[in-house]
Amino acid sequence: MNVMTILLQAAPAQGGGMTFMIMMVAIFAIMYFFMIRPQQKKQKQIQNFQNGVTPGSEVITQGGIYGTVSRIDEQNNILYIEIAKGVQIKVHRTAVYPNAADTTHQK
């Protein structure tokens, strides 16, 4: 047998590059619509909540502490959260999230 005949028989079929590109684009589109876009949407909702928080809003901190915003220092972006009667903690505005119990009923 000729070496060239062996190499030609073992060579992959040509023209598969376009199919590969279409598959890669489809995988990226699926990842974008099912993973990236919903995460960006959720992050935007959280940021809108953090910017619009008012005294009386029920929140949960990054550390998992539930409480109610009692006052806001707008200049320093500090929230004072009442976690028990007469007990307040001071946290940065970006360290709070909507109380999960309040957001489950909203659409």
N, C-alpha and C positions, 0 to 999 in steps of 0.2 A: 504494500500500500504506500501510497504517496503521502508525505507529511502534510501537504497542502490539503488533501482530501480529508484527512483526520481533523485538521483545524477548522475547515468549513463545516463539517458535520457537528462539531462541538460548539460552534459560535451561536449565541442567542439570536433569536429572530429580530430583525430590524423593524422599526416603526412603533415600538412599545413606549417610546419617550412621550408621545402625546397622551397616551392613556395614563401614564404615570403622573403627568402634570394635571390632568383633569381630576384624578383621584386626590392629589395633594390639595387642590383648590377646594374640592368637596369636603375634605376632612377639616380644613381651616374654617370653612363656612359653618360647618356643624359645630365646631368648637366655639366660634364667635357667637352664634345664636343661642347655644345652650349653656355656655359657661361665662364668657367674657361680658356679653351684653347684660345679662341679668345681674351680675355682680356690680357693674357700673351703675345700673339703675338703683340697686339697693344702697350703694354708697352715696348716691346723690340724694336719696330720701333721708338718710341719716344726717347728711350735712345740712339739708333744709330744716330738719328737726332741731339740730344743734343751734342753728342761726335764729330760729324762731321760738326757742324755749322762753317761757314766761313764768313768773312766780305762780305757783299752784300746779305746775306741770309735774306729773309723776314720772320719775326717771329711774334708770338703773345705771350705776357707774361701771367703769371697766373692771373694777374689782368685785362686782357682783352685789353691791350694796343698793338696796331699794330705798327710795325716799321721795320727798316732795320739795321742789325748788321753793325756797322762802324769799330769797332776794338775789339780785344779780348786780355784779360790778362790771358794767359795760366797758369801762376803760381798760381793765385788765383781763377781760373775758373770764371772770371768776364767778362760779355759782355757789351759793350757800344752800346746802341741801339739809333739810330736817329729816333725820332718820329715826328719831324717837321724840317724844314730847320733851322739848327743851334741849335736845341734842342736835347740833348742827355740825356739818363737815364742810370744808371748803375744797372745791375741785375746779379744774380748768373746764371750760365749756366743751372742749373736744373729747372729754373723758366721760361723757354721758350719752346714753342711748334711750330711745323710747321704752317705756315699761312694756314688756312683751304681752302682758295681760290686756293692756289698752289697745295695742295695735292688731291683735288677732281678730277683732271685730270690725276693723276698717278695711276697705278695699281701695 
